[in-house]
Amino acid sequence: MTASNSLPSTPPITHPAKLSSRRSQERINKGVAYVICTIVALAYVFPLYWMVSTALKTDSEIFLVPPSLFPAAPQWQNFLASTQYIPFWQYMLNTLIICALTIVGTVVSCSLIAYGFARVRWPGRNAVFIVYLSTIMLPAQVTMIPLYIVFRQVGWIGTIWPLVVPAFFGNALYVFLLRQFFMTIPNELTDAARIDGANELGIFWRIMLPLLKPALATVALFTFVGTYRDFLGPLIYLTDQDQWTISLGLKMFQNMYGAQWQLMMAAAALTMIPTVILFFLTQRTFIEGIALTGIKA
């Protein structure tokens, strides 16, 4: 063996000009990505800004041509006036009550069902889960009339129970998300608990539930948003105006006072406040839950 063959090979030396060119290209790519993300973000934020801006304008400013981007004299009293044309706060309270009951039912039922599919061994578990998951593809319009007939037979039309009780029977999408989260938890934890004499309910309550908080926060947030903005369900089942939700109240406002767009936009902006506050309070937990639920198939 020659001496030249025994020498270690030296790594290729990158030319400074090439290294500088590569860094410049990376900076350009990053800058282009930031510009695209900023444009997309502005496209999504502009309708929200236009709604708030319209809520602060006078009636004559709304129909200016070309339209003004900023109100000349912000009319903050429009927000207070918008709550006086309809029982705004009563509708908001009705909506929050329905949302709270629906969240409780969805979180309890979906977590228990997902635990049964993910951690409890029983014959035909995977086949039943596939059948259960396939109900996601079933449109709501298919079950609308049969459900209405059932609720009419039990005398629930005109009450909030048709909007609340189905949540206590699970949701296939949320069961899937929670099952994915359960499958990321090591089996050694549950096996050790069974050796110590814990039953399935004890394992679920003492071990699984504390670990499930990020995923449960995600499910709760999705449930709140879906229930809060639901229009068709309350329209079908709620016959008493005192039980209406805020979505029905805004529709009534549009039908009765549609010409006063500044008040309509003010009422719509007020209805967005609970959702925005809830998202910012649970943003970190929400993102963590979304990330963790997709780790293991």
N, C-alpha and C positions, 0 to 999 in steps of 0.2 A: 504494500500500500504506500503510495507516495505521500509526501508531506502536504501537498496541495489538497489531496482528498480528505485529509484528516482535519483540516481547518473548518470551523463552523461557518455555515453560510450566513452572510449578512443580509438583513432585509433591504429591499429596494428603497432608495432615497427618493422621497417625493419632492419634486421641484417646487420651490416657493411660489412660482407663478401659478402652477396648477392648483396648489393648495389654496391660494388666494382666490382663484377663479371658482373653486368648488364652494368656498364659504360665501362668496358673492351670490352664487346661484341658489344656495340654501336660503339666504336672506331674501332674495327676490321671491322664491316660492312661498316663504312664510308670509311676506308682505301681501302677495296676491291672495293667499288664503284668508288673511285678516280682512282684506277689502271685500272679498266675496261674502264672508260671514257677517260683516257689518251691513252690507246692502240687504242681505236676507233678513237680518234682525230688524232693520228699519222698515222693511216691507211688512213685517208682522206687527211692529209697534205702531205704525202710522194709523191703522184703523182705530186703535185704542185712543191715540192722541186726538184724532178727529172727533171721536165721540165726546171726550171731555171738553174739547174746544167748542163743540156745538152746544154742549150743556151750559156753557158760560156766555153764550151770545144772546143778543136780543132777537126778537122775531124778524126784524128787518135785516139784520146782519146775516141770517142764515141763507137768504135767497140773493145775496149780492153776486154779481157777475162782473169780473171773476171773483171766486170765493176768497175770503180772507182767511189766512192761516191762524191769525191770532185775534182774539176778541178785543175790540177797542176799549170797552169798559166791562170787565168781567162781572157777570151777574151771579154772584154766589147765592143769592136768595132763590135761584132756580132749584137748587137741591132741596131746600126746605119746602118750597111750593110743590115739588113733584110728589112729596109724601102726603100731601093734604088732599089731592084729587081722588086718591083711592086709599083704602085701609092698608097702607104700605107695610106698617110694622106688624099688623096682624097677619098678613100674608107671609112676611118674613119669619115670624114665630112659627106659623104652621109648617113652613118649609124646613126649618131647623129641627123641629120635633120629628118630622118624617125622616130626615137625614140621620138623626141620632139613632132612632130605632132601627133603621135599615143598616147602619154601620155595625151596630151591636149584633144583629142577626147574621150579617154576612161574615163578620170576623169569627164569631163563635162556630157557625155551621161549617164554613169553609176550612177552618183550621182543624176541626175534628175529622172531617171527611178526608182531607189531605193526609192527616196522620194515619188514618186507616189504610189508605192506598199506599203510603210510603213505608211505614214501619211495622205494620201488623201483617203477619203471614197468614193467608187463608186461600183456599183453592179457588182458582179462577179470578184472582185479583187483577191481573193485567188485562184480561179480556173484558172484565166489567169496567175497568178504567178507560179502555179504548171506546167502549160504547158510551160511557158517560161523557167523555171528552168530545165525541162526535156531535153532541147536542149543541156545541158552539155554532155549528153550521146551520142550525135550524133557525130560520128567520122568526122574529117576534110576531110578525103578522100571522104566522101559521097558528100560533097558540092564543092569539088575542081573543077570538070569539069563544073557543072552549073555556078559557079561563073566566071570561065574563059570565058565561052561563053558570059555571060552578059558583062563582061569588054571588050571583043573583040568587041561586038556590039556597045558599046559607045566609042570605040576608045582609051581605056586607056592602052592597052598593049604596053609596052615599056616606061611607066611612073611610077612614085611612087604612083599614086593615088590608085591603087588596094591594096596597102599595108597600106594606111593611111585612106581612106574613111570608110572602115568597122568599124574602131574604133569609129566613131561618131554614130554608131547604137547600142552601148552597148555590154557588155559581161556578159553572164548569171552568171558566177562564181563571178565576181566582184560586180554585182548587188546584189547577195545574201549576200556577205560580208557587203556591205554598208547598205542593208536593216536591217541586224542584228544590226548594230550600231545604226541606226535610232530608232529602237525599244527599245533601252536602254534609250533614252531621254524621260523625263517625258512629258506626254500629257498636263500638266498644262501650260507649256511654250507656246506651240502653241495655246492652247485655250485662254490664256491671250492676245496673239498677235492678234488673230481674233477679240476678244472683242474690242481691240483698233483700229480695222479697217484695219489691215494688210491683204493683199491678200496672196495667196499661194507662189507666187514668192518672195514677200518681206519676208515672214517667212523663206523660204529656204535660201535666200541670207544673211539676217541679223542675224538670230538665229541659223539655222542649220549648215550652212557652217563653221562658226568659231569653232563649236564643232566637226566638221567632220575631222579636220586636221590629227589626227593620222591614221584614216582609209584611208583617201585619200593618205597619204604618203605610206601606205602599197600597195594600188592599183597601185600607180605610180611606185613603185620599182618593183613589179611583172611585170608590163607592160614593163618597160625598159629592164629587163632581158630577157623576152620572145621575144621582138622585136630585141634586140641587137644580140641575138644568132640565130635568125631565118635564116634558109638556104633555105628551100623549096620555100617560098614565093618569095624572090628575084630571085631565079633560074627560076621560072615560068614566072614572069611578067617583069623582067628587061632584055631587049635585048641589050641595049647600054652599052658597057664596062665602059664608063665614069660615069654611074649611079650605078655601082655595090656597094654592101655593103662589109664590111670587111670579112664576112663569105665566100662570093664568092671569094674575093681576096685571102684569105688563101688557098682555094681549088685550085685556079689557081697557086698559089705559089707551092703547093704540086705537081701539075701535071707537072710544068715546071722545078722546081728545087728540086725535091723530094730527091735527093741524099744528099743534104746539110741540114742534119737534125738539125745542130746547128742553122742555120739561120731560119729554120722553127719553132723551139722551141722559138727562140727569138721573132719572129713576133707574135706567139701565146701568149707569156707572155705579150707583149705590149698591145694586145687586151683585156687582163683581167684587166688592170689598171683602166679604167672608172668604171667597175662594182664593184671592190674592194673599190675604193674611195667612190662611192655612198653608198655602204652598211655601211661603217664605219661612214659616215656623218649622216645617217638616222637610225642607229641601234636602238637607244633608242625609237624613234618615231615608228619604224617598229614593235618592240616588243610590245609596248603599243597598237598599232592598232590591232595586232593579238589577244591580250588578250581581248580587249574590244569588238571586233566584235562577240565573242562567248558567251557573258554573258547571253543573253536572246534569247530564240528560237522564 
